[in-house]
Amino acid sequence: MKRRDFMLGAMAGGGALVMSKTFATEKLLSFMPRPQAADSRIEILAAESIGTIAPEIYGHFTEHLGGVIYDGVWVGEDSKIPNVAGIRKSLIDALLKIKPSVIRWPGGCFADSYNWRNGIGPKNTRPRTTNFWAGASEWPKGAPNGPGKYETNQFGTDDFLRFCKLTGAQPYIAANLRSLNAKDFYEWVEYCNSPAGTTSLADLRAVKGEKDGANVRFWGIGNESWGCGGNFTPEEYAAEYRRFTAWVPGYGVNLAFVGAGPNGGDLDWTRRFFTKLNERRAIGSMWGWAMHHYSWNVSGGRTNDWREGKGDAVNYQDEEWYELLHEADRVDSMISDCWNVMGEIDRTHRVKLVVDEWGAWYKPGSEVDNTHLLGQQSTIRDAVLAGQTLDTFHRHADKVGMAAIAQLVNCLQSLFLAHEDKFVLTPTYHVFDMYSVHQGKKAIRTVFSSPRPSYTRSGQPATIRGLNGSASLDERRLVLTVTNPDPKAAHEAEIALRGATVRSAKGMRLSSTDIHAHNSFAEPNKLAPQTIDVPLLASLRGSGLLHTFPPASVTRIDLELG
C-alpha cells in the first residue's frame, strides 16, 4: 500500500488524525518530515477494545535472594540510611511514583523452603536458618556468609505487609507447598486476615504488625512445582493444590488463588494439571495460572537450562542484542498457546494468566556488590525488553490478569540498584514510569507494519519483530507506546487513528546512541526519559501523524482526542 492510498483510506474510514484549529497549517508543515521517508505504519482502531489493562500487570517480585531484601528493601530500623520502620525510604518514594499494583513475596524458590512463623514475633528471638540459595554456584567470588546465605528472618510477614501499605501495592504471598502443609497455609491466611481480637493469631499479629487484618487477597499455591517447588508431576501437584485450597476461610476477603503454572511454553504441564483438577470440579477454586519466562542467550543460541552460561549484561555483540529481544518476544505466542490449552477445560475462561516472573537473565559479573546473587546491570536493551513485554501484556489484556517483573531490586532485571546508602533508578524503572499511565485503561487494537531488523544467528540469516507497541484509551486521552528494537536504524511511521480525531499530541522517549548505556551510582542519570515534540501532520488532501522512532528506543505519545 502506498502512502497516499494509506492516508486516503484513513480519511475515508472517518478516523484520520485531525489537527487542532488553534495551530496554523504553515507552522505544522514546517515540522513535517519528508513523506517518502516513512517505512512503517501504525493503525489505531479506537472502536475495537481488547479489554481493560489490569493494574496488576504492573506487579513486582521480591524474593529472599542475594541483595533483594537485605541491602535492597530492608536496611534495618536502626540504620543511618533513611528508612521507614526499617524499609529503605528512597525505594518507597520511587515506587509511589510508578503506582506498583502488586508485590510478590517471599519467592520464588525460597518460598517453598520458608516457614512464615520464623519471621514473626520479637526480632531478637527469631531463628537463623539456611537460605535456599546458600549453595548456588552463581555467587560472586568472595561472597560472605551474610543473610543472603543464612536467613536472619529480620524481614517477615509484618514487614512485607507494611512495605505494601507504604507503597500502595497489594500483597501477593507465595505459600510453601513443598515443605509445609495445608494447615500451615490456612493459618498464615488467618494470621494476615482474621479481624482484630478474633483469634490468637490476630493477637500475635498485633504485637509487631497491624491490629486490623491486612485483607491479603492474592495467594500463590507453591512456586515452580515442576522444579524447585517439589518436582511434582502435573497430576501430583493438582492433588496438592486441591488440598491446600479446600475450605480456606476468607474473613470477608474474596481470596484469589494462583496455581504454579508452566515453565515457559510447557503446554503439557498445563493440559495435564487442568485435566486432573477438573476431575473434582475444582477449576472454580482458581483465580490465576502462573507462567514464568526468562530471556537469556548464550553463544550459539538459546539453551533451556538456566544453569548454562549466559550472555553479559553490558558487554554484548549485536547478535546478542537481537537474540535476547527475539527470546523475549516469545512470550506473545506463549500466552496465546497456554490460553488455548486452558480453554480446553476452562471453556468460559474463568482463570486468568499470571506472568509472575519475567525479565532478562545474564551471567554474573555486573552486580554492584558481591552479596548480590544474580545481580546485574540494566541497559537500554533491558528498557526495550521491558516496553516490548508490557505492550505484549496490553495486547493480551483479555487474558493476562497479573504479572510481576523479576525482580524489584539488586536481582535480574531490577528497577533499582542499591548498596548501603547508594541507590539508583535503572532504565527498566523509567519504562515502568512511562507506561504506568496505561493501568486500568481500555486496551485498543493497534496494527503495526514495519521492516523486520535482520541479523545473523549462528551463521544463518534471522530477523526480529520491527516497531511494535500498544494503545490504551481513557475517555478523550489515548496513549500509544512504541518500542523500536532495531539498534541501528530509525523508522518513520505513518500513524492513523480510526474512529476518532486528535486535537493535540505530546510525547516522551527513552533512547541512547550507545546500545550499552546504563545508569550507575557514579552516573545515575545517564539514561532518563526526555520530552519530545509530536507535531501533527496536515496537507490539502487530509491529516495524519508522521513520527520518527530512533534506534533502540521506547516512546510514549499522548493524544488528546476531539
Secondary structure, DSSP 8 states (H G I E B T S, - for coil): --HHHHHHHHHHTT------TTS-HHHHHHH---GGG--EEEEEEEEEEEEE--GGGSEEE--SSTTSTBTTTB--TT-SS-EETTEEHHHHHHHHHH---EEEES-SGGGGG--GGGGSS-GGG---EE-TTTT-TT--TT--SSTTTEE---S-HHHHHHHHHHHT-EEEEEE--SSS-HHHHHHHHHHHHS-TTSSHHHHHHHHHS-SS-----EEEESS-TTTTTT---HHHHHHHHHHHHTT---TT---EEEE---BTT-HHHHHHHHHHHGGGT-GGG-SEEEEEEEE--BTTB--S-TTS----SSS--HHHHHHHHHHHHHHHHHHHHHHHHHHHH-TT--SEEEEEEEEE---SS--SSTT-TT----BHHHHHHHHHHHHHHHHTTTTEEEEEEE-SBSSSS-SEEEETTEEEE-HHHHHHHHHGGGTTSEEEEEEEE----EEEETTEEEE---SEEEEEEETTEEEEEEEE--SS--EEEEEEEET--EEEEEEEEEE-SSTT-B--SSSTTSS--EEE----EE-SS-EEEEEEE-SSEEEEEEEEE-
